[in-house]
Amino acid sequence: MTTTEALSRTNIFAPDLLECPFPFYRALRAVAPVLRDEATGFYQISGYDLVVQVLRDTENFSNNFAEQLSGGSALPPEIIEAAKEGYPRVNTM
């Protein structure tokens, strides 16, 4: 498995990753500055210039993933359960 494949299969909601995401961020910037997460379908963009480009292009990019968090089957079971218990559906980037 390549590093890019491993990154795309990383559970971005895993507690250890959420606690300290910086090694993951470094790997994204070095290996895959634009990466589609296999489990969620989200695109992860890293690197200042790319992030600025995405933030300025509101016609093609969105931070509206609240719908996905409302119970999409590709999400980990713990996220689906949290959503059922009233997890706030907010847009974020």
Kinemage of the C-alpha trace (Angstrom):
@kinemage 1
@onewidth
@group {chain A} dominant
@subgroup {mainchain}
@vectorlist {calphas} color= white
{ca met a 1} P 0.000 0.000 0.000
{ca thr a 2} L 1.337 3.441 -0.898
{ca thr a 3} L 1.522 6.308 1.564
{ca thr a 4} L -1.264 8.087 -0.326
{ca glu a 5} L -3.516 5.020 -0.041
{ca ala a 6} L -2.773 4.773 3.676
{ca leu a 7} L -3.592 8.452 4.179
{ca ser a 8} L -6.858 8.140 2.247
{ca arg a 9} L -7.891 5.255 4.519
{ca thr a 10} L -7.077 7.078 7.753
{ca asn a 11} L -10.088 7.550 10.006
{ca ile a 12} L -10.155 11.344 10.268
{ca phe a 13} L -12.502 11.065 13.257
{ca ala a 14} L -10.252 8.716 15.265
{ca pro a 15} L -9.718 10.081 18.795
{ca asp a 16} L -5.926 9.832 18.610
{ca leu a 17} L -5.847 11.720 15.317
{ca leu a 18} L -8.200 14.401 16.625
{ca glu a 19} L -6.036 14.752 19.721
{ca cys a 20} L -2.851 15.344 17.708
{ca pro a 21} L -3.445 15.770 13.962
{ca phe a 22} L -0.130 17.458 13.148
{ca pro a 23} L 1.817 14.388 11.902
{ca phe a 24} L -1.135 13.571 9.646
{ca tyr a 25} L -1.196 17.169 8.352
{ca arg a 26} L 2.555 17.031 7.631
{ca ala a 27} L 2.097 13.802 5.681
{ca leu a 28} L -0.753 15.311 3.674
{ca arg a 29} L 1.293 18.359 2.729
{ca ala a 30} L 4.305 16.224 1.763
{ca val a 31} L 2.607 13.371 -0.061
{ca ala a 32} L -0.947 14.264 -1.027
{ca pro a 33} L -1.856 17.951 -0.776
{ca val a 34} L -5.250 17.111 -2.310
{ca leu a 35} L -6.631 13.859 -0.951
{ca arg a 36} L -10.068 12.247 -1.107
{ca asp a 37} L -10.950 10.436 2.110
{ca glu a 38} L -12.290 7.005 1.130
{ca ala a 39} L -14.660 6.640 4.096
{ca thr a 40} L -16.343 10.042 3.973
{ca gly a 41} L -15.805 11.209 0.420
{ca phe a 42} L -14.451 14.480 1.827
{ca tyr a 43} L -11.522 16.136 0.126
{ca gln a 44} L -8.692 17.198 2.388
{ca ile a 45} L -6.702 20.132 1.129
{ca ser a 46} L -3.377 21.040 2.704
{ca gly a 47} L -0.819 23.718 2.085
{ca tyr a 48} L -1.459 27.411 2.428
{ca asp a 49} L -1.755 28.324 -1.263
{ca leu a 50} L -4.169 25.483 -2.051
{ca val a 51} L -6.319 26.221 1.000
{ca val a 52} L -6.552 29.911 0.071
{ca gln a 53} L -7.522 28.960 -3.490
{ca val a 54} L -10.281 26.650 -2.229
{ca leu a 55} L -11.581 29.180 0.297
{ca arg a 56} L -11.921 31.816 -2.410
{ca asp a 57} L -13.737 29.511 -4.861
{ca thr a 58} L -17.170 29.185 -3.261
{ca glu a 59} L -18.807 28.092 -6.524
{ca asn a 60} L -16.819 24.857 -6.648
{ca phe a 61} L -16.043 24.173 -2.999
{ca ser a 62} L -18.208 24.007 0.100
{ca asn a 63} L -17.844 23.425 3.804
{ca asn a 64} L -21.414 22.124 4.021
{ca phe a 65} L -20.860 18.586 5.188
{ca ala a 66} L -23.546 18.637 7.862
{ca glu a 67} L -25.724 16.529 5.564
{ca gln a 68} L -22.997 13.883 5.364
{ca leu a 69} L -22.691 13.881 9.152
{ca ser a 70} L -26.427 13.292 9.525
{ca gly a 71} L -25.979 9.580 9.009
{ca gly a 72} L -24.293 8.776 5.723
{ca ser a 73} L -23.538 5.067 5.609
{ca ala a 74} L -19.842 5.647 4.840
{ca leu a 75} L -19.275 7.188 8.251
{ca pro a 76} L -17.885 5.221 11.176
{ca pro a 77} L -20.625 3.791 13.445
{ca glu a 78} L -19.607 5.983 16.393
{ca ile a 79} L -20.199 9.117 14.314
{ca ile a 80} L -23.617 7.861 13.195
{ca glu a 81} L -24.521 7.169 16.842
{ca ala a 82} L -23.340 10.624 17.908
{ca ala a 83} L -25.515 12.163 15.182
{ca lys a 84} L -28.571 10.248 16.453
{ca glu a 85} L -28.012 11.665 19.930
{ca gly a 86} L -28.191 15.228 18.732
{ca tyr a 87} L -24.713 15.903 17.409
{ca pro a 88} L -24.906 19.515 16.198
{ca arg a 89} L -24.915 19.723 12.416
{ca val a 90} L -22.758 22.711 11.636
{ca asn a 91} L -20.794 23.775 8.603
{ca thr a 92} L -17.084 23.938 9.162
{ca met a 93} L -13.909 23.934 7.166
